[in-house]
Amino acid sequence: MSIFYTGINPLNKFKAVPVFLTINSAYAPYAAAAINSLMQHTDPKRYYRVIILHDGLNLVNRWRLRHLVTKNCAIQFKKMTSSLYLKAIVAYCTRRKKGAGDFFSSAVYYYRFFIPRMFPIYEKAVYIDSDTILRDDIGKLYDIELGDKVVAAMVDPKVTAIPEFRDYVDKAMGVPHDEYVNDGVMVMDLKKMRKMKYLSTMISLIKKYDADLVAPDQDYLNVILKGKILHLDPCWNAEPVKDLPKNVKLVHFNLFNKPWRYKNVPCERIFWNAAKGTGFTGELKRQQAAFDEEKQKADHEKVAALIQKGADLAKTDKPLLGN
């Protein structure tokens, strides 16, 4: 197969279900498992186009990802190009990297918000994180009607479960914790996001407050779109648990217990089955073997620091983003 082959005829992209991922080279192995799982659950009567926004993927990774294409599912790569908006985000993330326990200091997390601006041909799209595994047709997610809402996303279960995060969201974000969503899986009304100038609004908040937040990209989304988010059924963004409900359509290995780091974690078989045949399995196994006790300890300390950061920021007298 040619490394330039991307799957279905480009003309079909106007009829295809557009699904976006944002990655850098480090995320390529996880994205491969996510894409493979997606392609295993497509409707043979529909077309799909996986569009990968990246900051530079080497030729080997692009070839391995392109190798996953099927008759009704294509892959397209789009490298992020320099712009004033991107420069502002990179500068902001560079400052955030100085914060202890900051998981979210990479500009990659913000690429999803460039989608409306970069792809005016689409009015609607699905976004998924690279650490997700599909168990059903993503076209069903795309078909969800948003009504007057701008995006659809699931209420974040970690915010609900962890008191420090609940206080942080309620007080520091000014968003009710039972309305605060996880942005790792979204149905996006790109037309509405363009109309409201979502990206420029986010950049304005970044420049105005330069806030040191717990989950910045997600926090901005919840503040900007407060009251404009449709809450997804949890089956479309489920945490990995030992006895996974049969109705779960997407598993999200979010924050904790990544199977490419830890052994004997919930739903690890689901991940490894999706990774099989992608060309990245050996690399993923080596990552797991190299994630020794010292790295596991450091990982746990980062999580603890993030929770403590939420508790500290919750002591504010007013919301950090001025709402």
C-alpha positions as CSV (number, residue, x, y, z in Angstrom):
1,M,0.0,0.0,0.0
2,S,1.3,3.4,-0.9
3,I,2.1,5.7,2.0
4,F,0.1,8.4,0.1
5,Y,-3.1,6.3,0.0
6,T,-5.7,7.6,2.5
7,G,-8.7,5.5,1.7
8,I,-12.0,6.6,0.1
9,N,-12.1,9.1,-2.8
10,P,-11.6,12.6,-1.4
11,L,-14.9,13.6,-3.0
12,N,-16.7,11.4,-0.5
13,K,-15.5,13.5,2.4
14,F,-18.6,15.7,1.9
15,K,-20.8,12.7,2.7
16,A,-18.6,11.1,5.2
17,V,-18.9,11.2,9.0
18,P,-15.9,13.4,10.0
19,V,-14.1,12.3,13.1
20,F,-11.2,14.3,14.5
21,L,-8.3,13.4,16.7
22,T,-5.4,15.7,17.8
23,I,-2.0,14.1,18.5
24,N,1.7,14.5,18.4
25,S,4.1,11.6,17.7
26,A,4.0,10.4,21.3
27,Y,0.3,9.8,21.0
28,A,0.4,8.0,17.7
29,P,0.3,4.4,19.2
30,Y,-2.8,5.2,21.3
31,A,-4.5,7.0,18.4
32,A,-3.9,3.8,16.3
33,A,-5.8,1.7,18.8
34,A,-8.6,4.2,18.9
35,I,-8.8,4.4,15.1
36,N,-8.6,0.7,14.7
37,S,-11.5,0.2,17.1
38,L,-13.5,2.9,15.2
39,M,-13.0,1.1,11.9
40,Q,-14.0,-2.2,13.4
41,H,-17.5,-0.8,14.3
42,T,-18.4,1.2,11.2
43,D,-21.7,0.8,9.3
44,P,-20.7,-0.7,5.9
45,K,-23.4,1.5,4.3
46,R,-21.8,4.7,5.4
47,Y,-18.5,6.6,4.8
48,Y,-16.2,7.9,7.5
49,R,-13.2,10.2,7.5
50,V,-10.7,10.3,10.3
51,I,-8.9,13.6,10.3
52,I,-5.7,13.8,12.5
53,L,-4.5,17.2,13.5
54,H,-0.9,17.1,14.5
55,D,2.2,19.1,15.1
56,G,4.5,16.9,13.1
57,L,4.4,13.1,12.6
58,N,7.3,11.2,11.2
59,L,7.0,9.2,8.0
60,V,6.9,5.8,9.9
61,N,4.0,6.8,12.1
62,R,2.1,8.3,9.2
63,W,2.5,5.1,7.2
64,R,1.4,2.9,10.1
65,L,-1.7,5.0,10.7
66,R,-2.5,5.1,7.0
67,H,-2.3,1.4,6.9
68,L,-5.5,1.2,9.0
69,V,-7.7,2.6,6.2
70,T,-10.7,0.5,5.0
71,K,-13.0,0.6,2.1
72,N,-15.4,3.0,3.9
73,C,-13.1,4.8,6.3
74,A,-10.3,7.1,5.2
75,I,-7.6,8.9,7.1
76,Q,-6.4,12.4,6.5
77,F,-3.5,14.2,8.1
78,K,-3.5,18.0,8.7
79,K,-0.4,19.6,10.3
80,M,-1.0,22.6,12.4
81,T,0.4,25.8,10.9
82,S,1.7,28.8,12.7
83,S,-0.9,31.5,13.4
84,L,-1.4,34.3,16.0
85,Y,-3.9,32.1,17.8
86,L,-1.6,29.1,17.9
87,K,1.3,31.2,19.0
88,A,-0.8,32.6,21.9
89,I,-1.7,29.1,23.0
90,V,1.8,27.8,22.7
91,A,3.0,30.7,24.9
92,Y,0.3,30.0,27.4
93,C,1.1,26.3,27.6
94,T,4.8,27.1,28.0
95,R,4.0,29.1,31.0
96,R,1.8,26.4,32.4
97,K,4.5,23.7,32.1
98,K,6.2,25.4,35.1
99,G,3.3,24.3,37.3
100,A,3.7,21.2,39.4
101,G,1.5,18.3,38.5
102,D,0.1,20.0,35.3
103,F,-1.1,17.2,33.0
104,F,-2.5,19.6,30.5
105,S,0.4,21.9,29.4
106,S,0.6,20.7,25.8
107,A,-0.8,22.8,23.0
108,V,-2.1,19.6,21.4
109,Y,-5.1,19.7,23.9
110,Y,-6.2,23.0,22.2
111,Y,-6.1,21.8,18.6
112,R,-9.7,20.5,18.8
113,F,-10.9,24.1,19.0
114,F,-9.3,25.0,15.7
115,I,-11.5,22.5,13.9
116,P,-14.4,24.9,13.1
117,R,-12.0,27.5,11.7
118,M,-9.8,25.1,9.7
119,F,-12.6,23.0,8.2
120,P,-15.4,25.3,7.0
121,I,-16.7,22.5,4.7
122,Y,-18.1,20.7,7.7
123,E,-21.1,21.9,9.7
124,K,-20.8,19.1,12.3
125,A,-18.2,16.7,13.5
126,V,-17.2,14.3,16.2
127,Y,-14.0,14.7,18.3
128,I,-12.4,11.9,20.3
129,D,-9.3,11.8,22.4
130,S,-6.6,9.3,21.4
131,D,-7.0,7.3,24.6
132,T,-10.5,6.1,23.7
133,I,-11.7,2.8,22.4
134,L,-14.9,2.4,20.4
135,R,-17.3,-0.5,20.9
136,D,-20.1,0.7,18.6
137,D,-20.6,2.7,15.5
138,I,-19.3,6.3,15.9
139,G,-21.8,7.3,13.3
140,K,-24.5,6.9,15.9
141,L,-22.8,9.5,18.1
142,Y,-22.5,11.8,15.1
143,D,-26.2,11.4,14.4
144,I,-27.2,12.8,17.8
145,E,-29.3,16.0,17.4
146,L,-27.9,19.0,19.2
147,G,-30.9,21.2,18.9
148,D,-30.0,24.7,20.1
149,K,-26.9,23.5,21.9
150,V,-23.4,24.0,20.6
151,V,-21.7,20.8,21.6
152,A,-22.7,17.5,23.2
153,A,-20.4,16.0,25.9
154,M,-20.7,13.9,29.0
155,V,-20.8,15.3,32.5
156,D,-17.3,14.6,33.9
157,P,-17.5,11.7,36.4
158,K,-14.1,12.5,38.0
159,V,-15.4,16.0,39.0
160,T,-18.5,14.3,40.5
161,A,-16.5,11.7,42.4
162,I,-13.6,13.8,43.7
163,P,-14.6,16.5,46.3
164,E,-11.6,18.8,45.5
165,F,-12.6,18.9,41.8
166,R,-16.2,19.5,42.7
167,D,-15.2,22.5,44.8
168,Y,-12.8,23.8,42.1
169,V,-15.5,23.6,39.4
170,D,-18.2,25.2,41.5
171,K,-16.1,28.0,42.9
172,A,-13.1,28.6,40.6
173,M,-15.0,28.0,37.4
174,G,-18.4,29.2,38.4
175,V,-19.9,26.2,36.7
176,P,-22.2,23.8,38.6
177,H,-20.2,20.6,39.0
178,D,-23.2,18.5,37.8
179,E,-23.1,20.4,34.5
180,Y,-19.3,20.4,33.9
181,V,-18.3,18.1,31.0
182,N,-15.3,16.2,29.9
183,D,-14.2,17.4,26.4
184,G,-12.5,14.1,25.4
185,V,-15.5,13.0,23.4
186,M,-17.7,15.7,21.8
187,V,-20.2,16.2,19.0
188,M,-19.5,19.7,17.8
189,D,-21.8,22.0,15.9
190,L,-19.0,23.7,13.9
191,K,-21.4,26.1,12.2
192,K,-22.5,27.5,15.6
193,M,-18.9,27.6,16.9
194,R,-17.8,29.6,13.9
195,K,-20.8,32.0,14.3
196,M,-20.0,32.6,18.0
197,K,-16.2,32.9,17.2
198,Y,-15.3,30.3,19.8
199,L,-11.6,30.2,19.1
200,S,-11.1,34.0,19.4
201,T,-13.2,34.1,22.5
202,M,-11.0,31.5,24.1
203,I,-7.8,33.3,23.1
204,S,-9.3,36.5,24.6
205,L,-9.8,34.8,27.9
206,I,-6.3,33.3,27.9
207,K,-4.8,36.8,27.2
208,K,-7.0,38.5,29.8
209,Y,-6.6,36.2,32.7
210,D,-3.5,34.0,32.0
211,A,-5.1,31.7,34.5
212,D,-3.3,28.7,36.0
213,L,-6.1,26.1,35.8
214,V,-6.6,22.4,36.6
215,A,-7.7,21.3,33.1
216,P,-7.4,24.5,31.0
217,D,-8.8,23.4,27.6
218,Q,-11.8,21.7,29.3
219,D,-12.2,24.6,31.8
220,Y,-12.4,27.2,29.0
221,L,-15.0,25.1,27.1
222,N,-17.2,24.8,30.1
223,V,-17.1,28.5,30.9
224,I,-17.5,29.7,27.4
225,L,-20.4,27.3,26.6
226,K,-22.1,27.3,30.0
227,G,-25.7,26.5,29.4
228,K,-25.0,25.6,25.7
229,I,-23.9,22.0,26.2
230,L,-26.1,18.9,25.6
231,H,-25.2,16.2,28.1
232,L,-24.3,12.9,26.4
233,D,-25.4,9.5,27.7
234,P,-22.4,8.1,29.8
235,C,-22.3,5.1,27.5
236,W,-20.5,7.3,25.0
237,N,-17.6,8.3,27.4
238,A,-17.3,5.5,30.0
239,E,-14.5,5.1,32.5
240,P,-12.8,1.7,32.5
241,V,-14.3,-0.4,35.3
242,K,-14.0,-4.1,36.2
243,D,-17.6,-5.0,35.3
244,L,-18.1,-2.8,32.3
245,P,-21.8,-2.4,31.4
246,K,-22.8,-4.1,28.2
247,N,-24.3,-0.9,26.8
248,V,-21.0,1.0,26.9
249,K,-20.2,2.3,23.4
250,L,-16.9,4.0,24.1
251,V,-14.3,3.5,26.8
252,H,-12.1,6.4,27.8
253,F,-8.8,5.7,29.5
254,N,-8.8,9.2,31.0
255,L,-6.1,10.3,33.5
256,F,-5.7,7.1,35.5
257,N,-4.8,3.4,34.9
258,K,-3.6,3.6,31.3
259,P,-3.1,0.0,30.1
260,W,0.1,0.9,28.2
261,R,1.6,1.9,31.6
262,Y,0.0,-0.4,34.1
263,K,-0.8,-4.1,34.1
264,N,-4.0,-5.6,35.4
265,V,-6.1,-2.5,35.1
266,P,-9.8,-2.5,34.2
267,C,-10.7,-3.0,30.5
268,E,-7.1,-3.6,29.5
269,R,-8.2,-6.5,27.2
270,I,-10.4,-4.1,25.3
271,F,-7.5,-1.8,24.7
272,W,-5.0,-4.5,23.7
273,N,-7.5,-6.1,21.3
274,A,-7.9,-2.7,19.6
275,A,-4.1,-2.2,19.5
276,K,-3.6,-5.6,17.8
277,G,-2.7,-5.3,14.2
278,T,-1.9,-1.6,14.3
279,G,1.9,-2.1,14.1
280,F,2.3,-0.3,17.4
281,T,1.7,-3.3,19.8
282,G,5.4,-4.0,20.4
283,E,6.1,-0.3,21.1
284,L,3.1,-0.2,23.6
285,K,4.4,-3.3,25.4
286,R,7.8,-1.8,25.7
287,Q,6.3,1.4,27.1
288,Q,4.5,-0.7,29.7
289,A,7.6,-2.6,30.6
290,A,9.6,0.6,31.0
291,F,7.0,2.2,33.3
292,D,8.7,0.9,36.4
293,E,7.8,1.5,40.1
294,E,9.6,4.8,40.2
295,K,7.6,6.1,37.2
296,Q,4.4,4.7,38.7
297,K,5.1,6.6,41.9
298,A,5.8,9.8,40.0
299,D,2.5,9.3,38.1
300,H,0.6,8.9,41.4
301,E,2.3,12.0,42.8
302,K,1.2,14.0,39.7
303,V,-2.4,13.0,40.2
304,A,-2.2,13.9,43.9
305,A,-0.7,17.2,43.0
306,L,-3.5,17.9,40.5
307,I,-6.1,17.1,43.1
308,Q,-4.4,19.4,45.6
309,K,-4.2,22.1,42.9
310,G,-7.9,21.9,42.6
311,A,-8.4,22.3,46.3
312,D,-6.1,25.3,46.5
313,L,-7.7,27.1,43.5
314,A,-11.1,26.5,45.0
315,K,-10.3,28.9,47.8
316,T,-10.7,31.8,45.5
317,D,-13.3,34.5,46.2
318,K,-14.5,34.7,42.7
319,P,-14.3,32.7,39.5
320,L,-10.9,32.7,37.9
321,L,-12.2,33.5,34.4
322,G,-14.5,36.3,35.4
323,N,-17.9,34.8,34.8
